[in-house]
Amino acid sequence: MSNDSIIEAWNTVLFDKFIRFQHILVDGLSSHSNTLLERNIHHKGSRVLDVGCGFGDTTLKLADMIGRNGKAVGVDCASKFIRAAEAGKAELGLQNANFVVADVQCDDLQGPYDYVFSRFGTMFFNLPGIAMKNIHSSLKASGRLDMIVWRKREENPWIYDAELKVKEIVPVVSHEETDQVHCGPGPFSMAGADMVSGMLKSAGFERISFERNDAEICVGKNLEEAVSFAMELGPAGEIIRLAGENGENLRGTVRSALTETLGKYSRNDGVWAPSSTWFISATK
Ligand SMILES: C[S@@+](CC[C@H](N)C(=O)[O-])C[C@H]1O[C@@H](n2cnc3c(N)ncnc32)[C@H](O)[C@@H]1O
């Protein structure tokens, strides 16, 4: 199954939207990754891989933690994200970080690594079992994988309530019904612990564990920004985009509806909503 259209989506429409909301994404998502990375489970001098690294902020954090004798490699299938990550590296002057364009489903990940990390970078593979086998092959014996993925939709209401509301207004066009590029399986594709542990087991991983992590995250500095964010990214944004002209014409109605839906999270210091992830760990 070709991954070309998913890669094109991450390199074009999705990249443009991620750049627009980079400040919300990096700060909000870091609430989850900082909790995990600050446990200091990686050793000085180790080789680490960051899967689906996006802007590379977690790769750079890892590079800083493992010290100059270590090596942190961030891989992403979208060359535009890799270019943005390289710019971030140049700004910080970290010499032990490298960024590489690679499709985790089929490309050489330049291992072997002591540790593989991913923050929300493993949920969009159209062949996740094959990608997990490739990640497994890139690890040294006894190497560890830590990935952060969203838990179920109902525990992430800032995404799910917006999706439900948009579905009431905009007719849903499935991936099969459109030739527009799309992100792949989507943010909740790894929410099911049974399914994911089975996949990791089949890929060769052992000692698989799931830890729930809850965090309130800021999804906009004000309600207007939170609504714009929901209308561009996540399942709600994708429904509007894939609906084409229909979606465009309904934007005004969607904006009023989402202002009400997300209004309950609005405070003086921004829009703060509950969110919930799995910290999934596994060993080779
Ligand atoms: C939701 S973003 C997460 C980015 C970053 N890890 C973060 O937390 O900000 C998902 C990332 O996975 C990348 N991605 C999707 N499919 C991929 C694949 N097959 N191989 C490598 N990267 C992939 C996308 O380009 C995107 O940068």
The ligand as a Tripos MOL2 file, in Angstrom:
@<TRIPOS>MOLECULE
LIG
   27    29     1     0     0
SMALL
NO_CHARGES

@<TRIPOS>ATOM
      1 C1          1.1150   14.6440   14.9160 C.3       1 LIG1
      2 S1          2.6660   14.8760   14.1570 S.3       1 LIG1
      3 C2          3.7450   14.7380   15.5870 C.3       1 LIG1
      4 C3          5.0250   15.4520   15.3960 C.3       1 LIG1
      5 C4          5.9390   15.5410   16.6340 C.3       1 LIG1
      6 N1          6.3840   14.2520   17.0780 N.3       1 LIG1
      7 C5          5.2520   16.2760   17.7510 C.2       1 LIG1
      8 O1          4.8940   15.6990   18.7700 O.co2     1 LIG1
      9 O2          5.0700   17.5080   17.5970 O.co2     1 LIG1
     10 C6          2.9620   13.3420   13.3180 C.3       1 LIG1
     11 C7          4.2790   13.3290   12.5610 C.3       1 LIG1
     12 O3          4.4960   12.0000   12.0470 O.3       1 LIG1
     13 C8          5.0430   12.1140   10.7480 C.3       1 LIG1
     14 N2          4.7670   10.8520   10.0260 N.ar      1 LIG1
     15 C9          3.5710   10.3810    9.6180 C.ar      1 LIG1
     16 N3          3.7250    9.1990    8.9690 N.ar      1 LIG1
     17 C10         5.0550    8.9210    8.9870 C.ar      1 LIG1
     18 C11         5.8570    7.8670    8.4420 C.ar      1 LIG1
     19 N4          5.3180    6.8500    7.7610 N.pl3     1 LIG1
     20 N5          7.2050    7.9120    8.6260 N.ar      1 LIG1
     21 C12         7.7770    8.9660    9.2890 C.ar      1 LIG1
     22 N6          7.0680    9.9910    9.8130 N.ar      1 LIG1
     23 C13         5.7310    9.9710    9.6690 C.ar      1 LIG1
     24 C14         4.3560   13.3420   10.1580 C.3       1 LIG1
     25 O4          5.0390   13.9070    9.0640 O.3       1 LIG1
     26 C15         4.3010   14.2680   11.3720 C.3       1 LIG1
     27 O5          5.4240   15.1090   11.4400 O.3       1 LIG1
@<TRIPOS>BOND
     1     1     2 1
     2     2     3 1
     3     2    10 1
     4     3     4 1
     5     4     5 1
     6     5     6 1
     7     5     7 1
     8     7     8 2
     9     7     9 1
    10    10    11 1
    11    11    12 1
    12    11    26 1
    13    12    13 1
    14    13    14 1
    15    13    24 1
    16    14    15 ar
    17    14    23 ar
    18    15    16 ar
    19    16    17 ar
    20    17    18 ar
    21    17    23 ar
    22    18    19 1
    23    18    20 ar
    24    20    21 ar
    25    21    22 ar
    26    22    23 ar
    27    24    25 1
    28    24    26 1
    29    26    27 1
@<TRIPOS>SUBSTRUCTURE
     1 LIG1         1 GROUP 0 **** ****
